[in-house]
Amino acid sequence: MNVGNACTRDVVTCLAHTSLAEVATRMRDRHVGAVVVLDDEQRRRPIGVVTDRDIVIEIVATGLDANAITAGDVMLDGLVTVDIDSDPLEAARSMRSRGVRRLPVVDRNGALAGIVTLDDLVHLLSTEMGYLARLIERQPKREAQLRP
């Protein structure tokens, strides 16, 4: 089990020069709360994330023009990513220590491979816990079959 099993591969992206009005439109059209900012279309290395909360706090609440502000203007420095082969618990620890709910997932070349959310990890781990619970339930039955 790794982050690659839990992440969403179809990620909504933009470039740093994309206006926040366009970013908001992409969020609405694709029903997502975050857009990953890439360095360029070819290399596809993530350099930031813009969330719906960023747009509300930076644009809506201040009355700024969303057409005049870019993704690069509001994305935070120090983007944290997670490797596609990483353990889901490692991703959860990174989220907790950074206070974020989403992490871009990168391949071995550092290119965007997906995005993993806290919800994705909870779903994956709860499924695994369900498997363990069923194993515990079956163990006495199995022993009774083997040792009547």
N, C-alpha and C positions, 0 to 999 in steps of 0.2 A: 504494500500500500504506500503510495506516494502522493505528493501534491498534484501531479499530473492526472491522477485518477479523480480528483475532486474539483479541479478548476474548470472554468468556462473557457472554451477555446475561441469562441467568436467574440472578440473584444472590440468595443467601440473605441476608436482612437482619433487623435487629431495631431496636428503639429503645433509648435509653440506659438506661431503667428496667427493661429485660428482665433477669430473673435469669440468672445464668450456668448454672444447671441447665437452663433453657429453651434457652439458646444452645447448650449441649452436645447437647441433644436434637435441635435443628435440624441441627447438624453431622452427627450420627449418621444421622438420617433422610434427609438429602440427600447424604451421602457427600462432605462438603467439610471442609476444614481451617481455614476462615475465614468469619466472618460480618461483613458491613458494617453499621455502626451509622449509622442515619439520624437527622436532626434531627426530622422528623415524617413521617407517612405521605403527606401531600399534596405537599409540596415535594420530598421524597426527596433531600435534600442529604446526602451522606456526611459524618459528623463523626468517624468512627473505624473501627477494625477490631479484632475480637477473634479471636485464633487459638487453635487447640487447644493450642499451647504456652503461651499466656497462662493458659489454664485449668489446665493441669498445674502451672505454676510458682506461680501466685497462689492456687490453691484446693487442688488435690490435695496438693501438696508441703507445704503449710502446715497442712492439716487444717481449713481454714475451711469454712463451710456455703455450698455453691453456690447455695442458695435465698436466702441473705441478701446476697449480693454481686451487683451489677448489671454489665451491659456497660459502663456509664459509669464504674464504679469502676476497671476494669482497662484500658480502652483508653488508648493512649498519646496524649499531646498532639502537635500538629503533624502532622496527617494530610497526606500528600502524595497528590495525585490526578494523573491525566493526562487531557488532553483527548482526546475520541474521534477527532479528526482528526490527532492527533500522530503523528509518525514512530515506528515501533517502536524504533529505536535510541535515540531520546530517552527513551522509557520505560525501556529497559534501563539507560541512564546514571543515571536517577533511582533505579532499584532499587539499583544498585551504590553510589551515593553515600549512600543512606539505609540500606543494609544490610537491605533487605526483598525478599521474593519475590513480593509481590502489590501491585497498585495499583488502587484504584477508578478506573473510567473515568467521566468526566462529560461531559454535553452542553454546549452553549453557555450554558445557563441555570444550570449548576452542579449539575444533577440527575443522580443515578446512572443511567448507561447500561449499565454492565457492570463486569466485573473482569478484569484481565489479569494473568497469572502468568508467572513466569520460564519455565515449561514451555511456555506458549502462544507466547512470543516465540522460544524455541529452535525449536519446530516450524515457525513461520512463516518464520524466517530460514533454516532448513535446507532447506525447500521451495524458497525462492528460490535458494539456492546450487545445488540440484539442477537448476533451470532453467538457470542460468548454465553449469553443467558440460555439460549437453546441447547448449547453444548452441556451446560451444567444440568439442565433438566433431563437430557438424554442419558447422562452417565449412569445413574442408578439402573435404568432400564437395560442398558447395554450389559452392565455387570450381572444383572439377574439372568439375562440370556446366556451369558458365558458360564455362570456358576449357579445353576438351578438348585 
